[in-house]
Amino acid sequence: MTATTKTIHMAMVGIGVGGAEILPAMDSTAGIELSAGADINPVTLERFHARYPEARTYDSIEKLCEDPDVDAIWISTPNRFHAPQTIYALNHGKHVVIEKPMALSIQEAEAMCDAAAKNNRVLMAGHTESYSYQVRAMRKIVNSGKIGKATNMHAIAFTDWIMRPRSAEEMDPTQGGGLVWRQVPHQVDSIRLIGGGRVRSVRGTTGRGASYRPFTSFYSAFLDFEDGTPAYVVHDGQGYFNTTELMFGENIHSRYSSQQRGELRRAMRAGARDEEADKQALRIGGEQESGRLVNRRPEGPPRARWNFDVGFIMVSTENGFVRHSPTGLMIYDDDGEHEIDLRGNNALGGPSRQGELSEFYKTIVEGAPMFHDGLWGMGTLEVSLAIQESAKDRREIMLSHQKAVPVDYDKDLKVPYLEG
């Protein structure tokens, strides 16, 4: 690419359930053109081609990287491939967005960052809730000083995570399977963004609550930031209770009804669930693709975009309190309660995932600083690894790969509470 290029020609490797969420944004965001896709699943590749007939298709990343018209690649393959495929793409001159988790070890993450630097390519750690307007607005409010500095932070999620269909590698902890690998990035990326980025130490615990799932279904961790601010992250993916009941007063975001979850549990205990068929139904072109994240109650006013896997984020400050609300944020200060409507900005990190693509574009085309780079992603990975190590050894883990949030990050972001 040259400095005058105004369009980034992007491709995706691994067109799975998570990766397919970004495809509409690639196809609709100004400056981004969806040019190609690669997957080893022929059915998925065929459905991708049917949806995007102008995009070229490949059955391997090697063939995709030979395409001279592809500038950047979004990698959302199974976790064990993240590091080698990222390094391969960077070495072949492609910019890369890597899905969570960034890698399976600090050594892999360091090699990925080294490859980006060596090849003068952009490496972005993508797909976390830290790109959302609510989280970014929380950070801006806390850092404004209007209600004082943060005194403690919480991210609490109860979801149906273990009920969702899983491929073989997703059920193998050695390949990055389980709740900690897959969901810590959402919560920790967000908490780190609000808290300034630099976590000093971690004390965590994990648990496996279901006999029919060979991976973690629960984690809880205490994060001690370098400035002394404490933070707590909790995620229980058992599926009996959902945090949406705390947010909206009802369970509206679950992929399954209570009756369906009961049927699925009985099937999994009996070893009778067809995981691959259920998984394929959620992928691009599958019969459950369009409705898998849609509210079950369509009536009523529109709600702010909210990723229920990050859970309920709450920040207590010296002179107030901030939390998620159905329309955006609820702020409590000495003047009372203020519900801040952020629904008009759903596109910013919303369902279309334009927040991260916008940052990616501005870095490559306009030369803007990349904040969510490989070093930031490595910091979040370090916390995830520390939770697992702490749970195993039952001790506090000290960290050494943390990155601070720049003071001028999101300097142009408008937050109604601060504009009034």
C-alpha positions in Angstrom: 0.0 0.0 0.0 1.0 3.6 -0.5 0.4 6.6 1.6 -2.2 7.9 -0.9 -4.3 4.7 -0.8 -7.9 5.5 0.4 -9.3 2.0 0.5 -8.1 -1.0 2.5 -8.8 -4.3 0.8 -9.5 -6.7 3.6 -9.9 -10.5 3.8 -10.9 -12.8 6.6 -9.3 -16.1 7.5 -11.6 -18.4 9.5 -15.2 -17.4 8.7 -16.6 -18.9 11.9 -19.3 -17.8 14.3 -17.2 -15.0 15.8 -15.4 -13.9 12.7 -18.6 -13.6 10.6 -19.8 -10.9 12.9 -17.3 -8.5 11.4 -18.2 -9.2 7.7 -21.1 -6.8 7.4 -18.8 -4.0 8.7 -16.1 -4.9 6.2 -18.7 -4.7 3.5 -20.2 -1.4 4.6 -17.5 0.7 6.3 -16.2 3.6 4.3 -12.6 3.0 3.3 -12.8 -0.8 3.8 -13.5 -3.2 1.0 -14.2 -6.9 1.7 -12.1 -8.5 -1.0 -11.5 -12.1 0.0 -12.1 -14.9 2.5 -10.4 -18.2 3.4 -11.7 -21.2 5.3 -11.0 -24.9 5.4 -14.8 -25.7 5.7 -16.1 -26.0 2.1 -19.7 -25.4 3.2 -18.8 -22.2 5.0 -16.7 -21.0 2.1 -19.6 -21.7 -0.3 -22.0 -19.7 1.9 -19.4 -16.9 2.1 -19.2 -16.8 -1.7 -23.0 -16.8 -2.0 -23.2 -13.8 0.4 -20.3 -11.9 -1.1 -20.0 -13.0 -4.7 -17.4 -10.3 -5.6 -15.0 -11.5 -2.9 -12.4 -14.1 -3.9 -12.2 -17.4 -1.9 -9.3 -19.5 -0.8 -9.0 -22.7 1.3 -5.8 -21.7 3.1 -4.1 -18.6 4.5 -1.0 -19.4 2.3 -3.1 -19.0 -0.9 -4.8 -15.9 0.5 -1.4 -14.3 1.2 -0.4 -14.8 -2.4 -3.2 -12.4 -3.4 -1.4 -9.1 -4.1 -4.7 -7.1 -3.9 -5.3 -8.0 -0.2 -3.8 -5.3 2.1 -5.0 -6.6 5.4 -6.3 -9.8 7.0 -8.7 -10.4 9.9 -7.7 -13.7 11.5 -10.4 -15.5 13.5 -9.2 -19.1 13.2 -8.9 -21.5 16.2 -6.8 -20.0 18.9 -3.8 -22.3 18.4 -3.3 -20.8 14.9 -3.4 -17.2 15.9 0.3 -16.7 16.4 1.7 -18.7 13.5 -0.9 -17.3 11.0 -0.4 -13.8 12.2 3.3 -14.0 11.8 2.9 -15.6 8.4 0.6 -12.9 7.1 2.8 -10.1 8.5 5.9 -11.7 6.9 4.0 -11.6 3.6 3.3 -7.9 3.8 -0.3 -7.9 5.2 -1.6 -5.8 8.0 -3.4 -8.0 10.6 -6.3 -7.8 13.0 -6.1 -10.8 15.4 -9.1 -12.0 17.3 -9.1 -12.7 21.0 -7.2 -14.3 22.6 -4.2 -12.8 20.8 -2.1 -15.9 21.4 -1.6 -18.8 23.9 1.7 -17.5 25.5 3.6 -14.3 26.0 6.4 -15.8 23.9 3.9 -16.1 20.9 2.6 -12.6 21.5 6.2 -11.2 21.5 7.0 -12.9 18.3 3.8 -11.5 16.7 4.8 -7.9 17.8 8.3 -8.5 16.5 7.0 -9.6 13.1 4.8 -6.5 12.9 7.8 -4.2 13.7 10.2 -6.1 11.4 7.8 -5.8 8.4 6.5 -2.3 9.2 3.0 -3.6 9.3 0.1 -2.8 11.6 -1.0 -5.5 14.1 -4.3 -4.8 15.9 -5.7 -6.9 18.8 -9.4 -6.9 17.9 -12.8 -8.1 19.0 -13.2 -6.9 22.6 -15.8 -4.8 24.3 -13.2 -2.1 24.9 -14.1 -0.6 21.5 -17.7 0.0 22.6 -19.1 3.5 23.1 -20.2 2.7 26.7 -16.8 1.5 27.9 -15.0 4.4 26.1 -17.5 6.9 27.6 -16.9 5.4 31.1 -13.2 5.9 30.7 -13.6 9.5 29.5 -16.0 10.3 32.4 -13.6 8.8 35.0 -10.6 10.5 33.5 -12.3 13.9 33.2 -12.2 14.3 37.0 -15.8 15.5 37.1 -16.7 12.8 39.6 -13.2 12.1 40.8 -10.8 9.2 40.2 -11.9 5.6 40.2 -11.8 3.9 43.6 -12.9 0.4 42.5 -14.2 -1.3 39.4 -16.3 -4.4 38.7 -17.2 -6.4 35.6 -19.8 -9.2 36.4 -21.2 -11.5 33.8 -23.6 -14.5 34.1 -24.2 -16.0 30.6 -25.1 -19.2 28.8 -21.5 -19.5 27.4 -21.1 -23.2 28.1 -24.4 -24.0 26.4 -23.3 -22.7 23.0 -22.1 -25.3 20.5 -18.3 -25.9 20.5 -15.9 -27.5 18.1 -13.3 -30.0 19.3 -10.5 -27.4 19.6 -12.8 -25.1 21.6 -13.2 -27.8 24.2 -9.5 -28.4 24.6 -7.8 -26.1 27.2 -4.4 -26.8 25.7 -5.6 -25.2 22.5 -7.2 -22.2 24.1 -10.5 -23.7 25.0 -12.6 -22.7 27.9 -14.1 -19.5 29.4 -10.9 -17.9 30.6 -9.2 -18.0 27.2 -12.3 -16.8 25.3 -14.0 -14.3 27.6 -11.4 -12.7 29.8 -10.3 -10.3 27.0 -13.8 -8.7 26.9 -13.8 -7.9 30.5 -10.1 -7.2 31.1 -9.6 -5.1 28.0 -12.5 -2.9 29.2 -11.4 -2.7 32.8 -7.8 -1.9 31.7 -9.0 0.8 29.4 -11.1 2.5 32.1 -8.4 2.0 34.7 -5.4 3.3 32.7 -4.0 0.0 31.4 -1.3 -0.9 33.8 -2.3 -3.8 36.1 0.3 -4.6 38.8 -0.8 -8.0 39.9 -3.6 -10.6 39.7 -5.1 -13.1 42.1 -7.6 -15.4 40.4 -9.6 -18.6 40.6 -11.3 -20.8 38.0 -13.8 -23.6 38.1 -15.4 -26.3 35.9 -19.0 -26.5 36.9 -20.4 -28.9 34.3 -19.4 -32.6 34.0 -20.4 -32.5 30.3 -17.9 -29.7 29.4 -14.2 -30.4 29.8 -13.2 -26.7 30.2 -13.6 -23.9 32.7 -17.1 -22.5 33.1 -16.3 -19.9 35.8 -13.5 -17.5 36.7 -13.1 -14.7 39.3 -10.1 -12.4 39.6 -8.8 -9.5 41.6 -6.8 -7.0 39.6 -4.5 -4.6 41.5 -3.6 -1.6 39.3 -0.3 0.2 39.7 -2.0 3.3 41.1 -3.7 1.1 43.7 -7.2 0.9 42.2 -8.7 -2.5 42.8 -10.9 -4.2 40.1 -12.9 -7.4 40.1 -13.9 -9.5 37.1 -16.3 -12.4 37.3 -17.9 -14.6 34.6 -20.1 -17.6 35.2 -21.1 -19.3 32.0 -23.4 -22.0 33.4 -26.5 -20.6 31.8 -28.9 -20.9 34.7 -28.9 -17.1 35.3 -28.2 -14.3 32.9 -26.9 -10.8 33.7 -29.4 -9.3 31.3 -32.0 -9.7 34.1 -30.0 -7.1 36.1 -29.8 -4.8 33.1 -33.3 -5.1 31.6 -35.3 -7.0 34.2 -35.6 -10.1 32.0 -33.4 -12.6 30.2 -33.6 -11.3 26.7 -30.2 -11.9 25.1 -29.8 -15.7 25.7 -29.5 -17.8 22.6 -31.8 -20.3 24.2 -35.0 -20.3 26.3 -34.9 -21.9 29.7 -36.7 -25.0 28.3 -34.1 -25.3 25.4 -31.2 -25.0 27.9 -32.6 -27.8 29.9 -33.0 -30.0 26.8 -29.4 -29.2 25.8 -28.0 -30.0 29.2 -29.8 -33.4 29.2 -28.5 -34.1 25.6 -24.9 -33.1 26.5 -25.0 -35.2 29.7 -26.1 -38.2 27.5 -23.5 -37.4 24.8 -26.3 -37.0 22.3 -25.8 -33.4 21.1 -24.7 -32.8 17.5 -22.2 -30.0 18.2 -21.0 -29.6 14.7 -24.5 -29.3 13.2 -25.5 -26.7 15.9 -22.3 -24.8 15.2 -22.8 -24.8 11.5 -26.3 -23.5 12.0 -24.8 -20.4 13.6 -22.2 -19.8 10.9 -22.6 -17.6 7.9 -25.7 -18.7 5.9 -26.9 -21.0 8.7 -30.5 -21.1 9.7 -29.8 -19.6 13.1 -27.3 -17.0 12.0 -29.5 -13.9 11.8 -31.3 -14.4 15.1 -28.5 -15.7 17.4 -27.9 -12.4 19.1 -31.2 -10.7 18.6 -33.3 -9.6 21.6 -36.1 -12.1 22.2 -38.5 -9.3 23.0 -38.6 -7.0 19.9 -41.3 -4.6 21.2 -40.5 -1.6 23.3 -37.9 1.3 22.7 -34.5 0.5 21.2 -31.7 -0.3 23.6 -28.1 0.7 23.6 -25.8 -1.8 22.0 -24.4 -4.1 24.8 -22.3 -7.2 24.7 -23.7 -9.4 27.4 -20.5 -11.4 27.6 -18.7 -8.5 29.1 -21.4 -8.3 31.7 -22.4 -5.4 34.0 -19.5 -2.9 34.4 -19.6 -0.6 37.4 -17.1 2.0 38.4 -17.1 3.7 41.8 -15.3 7.0 42.0 -14.4 9.5 44.7 -17.5 11.6 44.0 -19.9 9.3 42.1 -20.6 6.0 40.4 -21.0 4.9 36.7 -22.7 1.7 35.4 -24.2 0.3 32.2 -27.9 1.2 31.6 -30.4 0.1 28.9 -29.9 3.3 27.0 -26.1 3.7 27.6 -24.8 4.7 31.0 -26.3 5.7 34.4 -24.2 8.2 36.4 -24.7 9.0 40.1 -23.2 12.2 41.4 -24.0 14.9 44.0 -26.7 16.3 41.8 -28.6 13.0 41.6 -28.9 10.4 38.9 -28.3 10.9 35.2 -29.1 8.4 32.5 -26.9 9.1 29.5 -28.5 8.1 26.1 -25.8 6.6 23.9 -28.1 4.9 21.4 -27.4 7.4 18.7 -23.8 6.2 18.6 -24.4 2.4 18.4 -22.3 2.3 15.2 -19.2 3.2 17.3 -18.1 -0.2 18.3 -21.6 -1.4 17.9 -23.1 -4.4 16.1 -21.5 -3.3 12.9 -18.1 -3.3 14.7 -17.1 0.0 13.0 -15.1 1.2 16.1 -12.1 -1.1 15.6 -12.2 -0.9 11.8 -12.2 2.9 12.0 -9.0 2.8 14.2 -7.4 0.3 11.9 -8.2 2.4 8.9 -6.9 5.6 10.4 -3.6 4.0 11.4 -2.9 2.5 8.0 -4.2 5.2 5.7 -3.9 8.4 7.8 -0.9 7.4 10.0 -2.8 7.8 13.3 -1.3 6.1 16.3 -2.6 2.5 16.9 -3.7 2.1 20.5 -5.1 -1.5 20.4 -1.8 -2.8 19.1 0.0 -6.0 19.8 1.6 -4.6 22.9 -1.9 -3.7 24.3 -3.2 -7.2 23.4 -0.2 -8.8 25.1 -1.1 -6.9 28.3 -4.6 -8.4 28.3 -3.2 -11.8 27.4 -0.8 -11.6 30.4 -3.8 -11.0 32.7 -5.6 -14.0 31.3 -2.5 -16.2 31.8 -2.1 -14.8 35.3 -5.6 -15.8 36.2 -4.9 -19.4 35.1 -1.6 -19.5 36.9 -2.9 -18.0 40.1 -5.8 -20.4 40.1 -3.4 -23.3 39.8 -0.8 -22.2 42.3 -3.2 -20.2 44.6 -1.0 -17.2 44.8 -0.7 -13.6 43.6 0.9 -13.2 40.1 3.0 -10.1 39.4 2.8 -8.7 35.9 5.5 -7.1 33.6 4.0 -6.6 30.1 1.4 -3.9 30.7 0.8 -0.8 28.5 -0.6 2.5 29.7 -3.5 4.2 27.9 -2.3 7.4 26.3 -3.7 10.6 28.0 -5.1 11.8 24.7 -6.8 8.6 23.8 -10.3 9.3 22.4 -9.7 13.0 22.8 -12.4 13.8 20.2 -15.0 11.4 21.6 -18.2 13.3 22.7 -19.9 12.2 25.9 -23.2 14.0 26.7 -22.6 14.1 30.4 -19.4 16.0 29.9 -20.7 18.3 27.2 -23.5 19.8 29.2 
